[in-house]
Amino acid sequence: MSVDVRPATAGDNDALNALVRRCPMRADISLIVERDPDFFALGRARGTTNTFLAEVEGAAVGCLSAWRHSAWLRGTPGDISYIGDLRVAPEQRRLGIASQLVATLVQYLRTLPPVPQLLSTGAGNSAVTQLASTFSVGEPLARFTSWQLLPVMAAKIRGGFDMGPAESRDEGDLVTLLDEFYRHRDFSPVFGAGGLGRLLARSPGAKLSDYVLARHGGRIVAAIGLWDASSVRRTRVVGMPLWLRSMCAATRVVSRITALPPFPRVGSLLRFWYIRHAAFEDGYEHALRALVRRAANEARTRGDHFLLYTCADDDPLSSAVAGLPRLSFHYSLSAAGSAARMLERAENRKALSWCFEDAALA
Ligand SMILES: CC(C)(COP(=O)(O)OP(=O)(O)OC[C@H]1O[C@@H](n2cnc3c(N)ncnc32)[C@H](O)[C@@H]1OP(=O)(O)O)[C@@H](O)C(=O)NCCC(=O)NCCS
């Protein structure tokens, strides 16, 4: 069998969409991330993206992408690259196609200026563990949890903050808060120097007023960005453990007679928004908690299945989900490439405070 790997073009759109639909990611909950009608739209939201396609006798059997954008890197703006979208058609697995895609991509990345390359792998996805270890350097840099905040009841909001959507006159103060907060979080976007505007411009549907602010004494003390990413990616659940299937079925029954929101079935698309850039001024964790609760209550009003909140396990951001009903999904972020080795050096790892990951783009 001869496998050809080449850069994907706009003409491969339908083949790529069909391929990803056939490749669920198997973990505790198995999911398909659907990309139609435009496979490349998520790539544009990510930054500068290259996708490689593997073909056998002219049929698409595998894909892999790499994307680059600027980010905070040990307190200084720099460039980083991610690797993702790894998929191989079910009938062509264990034939070395993923390995061939990875080798081609690594060769291609060597032709670009060296930057840290990052790869996230979901806990329980055993198929990709070995591939990730051949690609990455050392131990994972960070472990993350994506919390699915379940809006099963209206969350109580305490704190007495003045909360509301950002207006154009708030942009400067919001950017200052975000950069002050995120410069201590490697791989997070740089918001200043027009970064926030560029980020919004490449995130279809996103606008400044999707950032919700909490003020104290007239000052912005916490913020969250909300994004409905369904125009570039939709998640379909294709497998759940028995306990979760039973819980969802029971909750669907109860929701017919109470105000509980609907729970998903296997086969259905998940309705949720992402919390992308949560930030708070020192000492105002409780303002962030109030914003997250407000957003969860809005998700309940929309009838969404959940609200997704992601942060590194050791990040104080994780305290914002306390007391909210939730499920969780765990994954780790590994680094590869020559530039990644500097992140591994002990003194630099100490200088790193936390790592950031935008689950909406993963
Ligand atoms: C993960 C995936 C891309 C692997 O593709 P593949 O072409 O079968 O992988 P390869 O044949 O190149 O395998 C390379 C190595 O990975 C490991 N591997 C691959 N599939 C595996 C599996 N199901 N279980 C355990 N190890 C596996 C093996 O070590 C394998 O080497 P070996 O066959 O010599 O033992 C494919 O299973 C897939 O598309 N899965 C669904 C989507 C997904 O989970 N993508 C990853 C998202 S991070």
The ligand as a MOL file (V3000), in Angstrom:
LIG
                    3D

  0  0  0     0  0            999 V3000
M  V30 BEGIN CTAB
M  V30 COUNTS 48 50 0 0 0
M  V30 BEGIN ATOM
M  V30 1 C -4.7980 8.1100 16.8220 0
M  V30 2 C -4.8130 7.7150 15.3500 0
M  V30 3 C -4.6200 8.9720 14.5080 0
M  V30 4 C -3.6510 6.7280 15.0930 0
M  V30 5 O -3.5570 6.5170 13.6850 0
M  V30 6 P -2.8070 5.2510 13.0680 0
M  V30 7 O -2.5030 5.5390 11.6310 0
M  V30 8 O -3.5670 4.0380 13.3760 0
M  V30 9 O -1.4440 5.2300 13.8980 0
M  V30 10 P -0.1110 4.4780 13.4730 0
M  V30 11 O -0.4400 3.2450 12.6750 0
M  V30 12 O 0.8430 5.4360 12.8230 0
M  V30 13 O 0.4210 4.0220 14.8940 0
M  V30 14 C 1.5680 4.5950 15.5070 0
M  V30 15 C 1.6690 4.0490 16.9300 0
M  V30 16 O 0.6740 4.6290 17.7480 0
M  V30 17 C 0.1970 3.6420 18.6840 0
M  V30 18 N -1.2130 3.3240 18.4260 0
M  V30 19 C -1.9500 3.6250 17.3350 0
M  V30 20 N -3.2310 3.2090 17.5200 0
M  V30 21 C -3.2880 2.6450 18.7410 0
M  V30 22 C -4.3280 2.0390 19.4950 0
M  V30 23 N -5.5820 1.9370 19.0220 0
M  V30 24 N -4.0330 1.5760 20.7340 0
M  V30 25 C -2.7800 1.6810 21.2350 0
M  V30 26 N -1.7420 2.2460 20.5450 0
M  V30 27 C -2.0040 2.7160 19.3330 0
M  V30 28 C 1.0540 2.3920 18.4620 0
M  V30 29 O 2.1960 2.5090 19.2830 0
M  V30 30 C 1.4190 2.5720 17.0220 0
M  V30 31 O 2.6090 1.8730 16.6700 0
M  V30 32 P 2.4940 0.2730 16.3110 0
M  V30 33 O 1.3190 0.1080 15.3890 0
M  V30 34 O 3.8210 0.0050 15.6770 0
M  V30 35 O 2.2780 -0.3900 17.6140 0
M  V30 36 C -6.1600 7.0330 14.9620 0
M  V30 37 O -6.3930 5.9770 15.8640 0
M  V30 38 C -7.3510 7.9670 14.9940 0
M  V30 39 O -7.6470 8.6460 13.9990 0
M  V30 40 N -8.0680 7.9950 16.1410 0
M  V30 41 C -9.2790 8.8260 16.2670 0
M  V30 42 C -8.9680 10.3070 16.3450 0
M  V30 43 C -8.0150 10.6610 17.4700 0
M  V30 44 O -8.1470 10.1690 18.5920 0
M  V30 45 N -7.0430 11.5340 17.1620 0
M  V30 46 C -6.0890 12.0080 18.1190 0
M  V30 47 C -6.5430 13.2750 18.7610 0
M  V30 48 S -5.2990 13.9220 19.8550 0
M  V30 END ATOM
M  V30 BEGIN BOND
M  V30 1 1 1 2
M  V30 2 1 2 3
M  V30 3 1 2 4
M  V30 4 1 2 36
M  V30 5 1 4 5
M  V30 6 1 5 6
M  V30 7 2 6 7
M  V30 8 1 6 8
M  V30 9 1 6 9
M  V30 10 1 9 10
M  V30 11 2 10 11
M  V30 12 1 10 12
M  V30 13 1 10 13
M  V30 14 1 13 14
M  V30 15 1 14 15
M  V30 16 1 15 16
M  V30 17 1 15 30
M  V30 18 1 16 17
M  V30 19 1 17 18
M  V30 20 1 17 28
M  V30 21 1 18 19
M  V30 22 1 18 27
M  V30 23 2 19 20
M  V30 24 1 20 21
M  V30 25 1 21 22
M  V30 26 2 21 27
M  V30 27 1 22 23
M  V30 28 2 22 24
M  V30 29 1 24 25
M  V30 30 2 25 26
M  V30 31 1 26 27
M  V30 32 1 28 29
M  V30 33 1 28 30
M  V30 34 1 30 31
M  V30 35 1 31 32
M  V30 36 2 32 33
M  V30 37 1 32 34
M  V30 38 1 32 35
M  V30 39 1 36 37
M  V30 40 1 36 38
M  V30 41 2 38 39
M  V30 42 1 38 40
M  V30 43 1 40 41
M  V30 44 1 41 42
M  V30 45 1 42 43
M  V30 46 2 43 44
M  V30 47 1 43 45
M  V30 48 1 45 46
M  V30 49 1 46 47
M  V30 50 1 47 48
M  V30 END BOND
M  V30 END CTAB
M  END
